[in-house]
């Protein structure tokens, strides 16, 4: 996990994640740490598509209890729920 204070935090509920979301980092954010609470969230990094390219079975899994770090192309990182009643916590940082 990073040291220091996050510059922004965003919380997504099941309703958002079942439709799919794309990260919207603040301009100063260089890194994002995400944590799936209550289930699996699938993610994909692409500039071609968006969360519509993801399904409950397609994409890389972000497994509950395992924080994941993203430090490139944050605005092209998409998430979709792979399980019901899941939440996603996103912390944005300036650096490591």
Protein Blocks (a to p, Z undefined) as FASTA:
>chain_A
ZZdjdfbdcdddfklmmnopaddddfklcbdcdddehiacdddddfklcmklpcfkgccd
ddehiacddfehkllcccddfbehiacdddddfbZZ
